[in-house]
Amino acid sequence: MEAQRDRSAWLKGPSATCRVPAHETERPWRLILLGAPGVGKGTQAQLLADRLGACHLSTGDVFRAAKCAEEKELSPAMAAALDYMRRGELVPDPTVLAMVKERVGCLRCRGGFLLDGFPRTVAQAEALRDLLTRESLELDGVLDYELPIDEIVSRLSGRRTCGSCKAVFHLTTMPPKVAGVCDHCGGALLQREDDRPESVRVRMEAYARSTAPLTEFYRQAGKLIPISAEGSPEEIFQRTLTALGAKGA
């Protein structure tokens, strides 16, 4: 983790303090990132964090931190979320919102934020809107990375994962030196069940159905910024900057 964007308070909860708080920027951006698996949203989040100086606040990272933390280190909302995850259940909206509320100081970060993984539903979006209003914060936009389903299927179905060290390769964009063999440990490369083309299509159709109301909510609010996720990461990044520039970057 880069010192200038230490996310201790986001990952550990309200009792934690970032070792090196973000510097206040002349134009702090407060953005939400949306995009289906395979569109490269994580790469864009890193590029945007580097360029804008904003903190990448991923709820997925908080859930992963909860799984690795000792019980005494868990905030109340993280403990509740972990209980649901251990039972194999989805974490309900009120618990996710409570987790975000515990970290409201991160939303006030002087460098801005890139919120990733929240909100996922219209109810969460409405709760976030109300929370930001109470904090006198303005959401600048919602970056929605879009990619045709055939391209997503191609990207995800080409992934191969090492059965031993879990390193990830891609048959087209990042192939191993020897077909089917991990460059790092020599383990066998496997295709995950959920990366098979038929599985990817089912996942993408479910994603489209679940996020359609959310994207429409932000479109109606005048916050949605569609970004084509075709091309190289740098090309996508330049499109993003151009779109933000039109909003006053």
ZILIN-V495355 format. One record per pair of residues at least 24 apart in sequence whose C-alpha atoms are under 6 Angstrom apart, sorted by the first residue. I is the first residue (numbers start at 1). J is the second residue. Records with the same first field share a line. If there is no record, write none. Layout:
I->J / J
This chain:
10->103
11->62
13->75 / 103
14->102 / 103
22->111
23->111
24->110 / 111
25->111
28->111 / 112
29->112
30->112 / 113 / 139 / 140
31->114 / 140 / 141 / 142
32->114 / 115 / 142
33->116 / 142 / 143
34->143 / 144
35->144 / 145
38->152
39->229
53->111
54->111 / 112 / 113
55->113 / 114
56->114
57->114 / 115 / 116
58->116 / 117
59->117
121->214
122->214
141->223
142->223 / 224 / 225
143->225
144->225 / 226 / 227
145->227 / 228 / 229
146->227 / 228 / 229
147->229
153->197 / 200
156->195
157->195 / 196 / 197
160->189 / 190 / 191
161->189 / 190
162->187 / 188 / 189
163->188
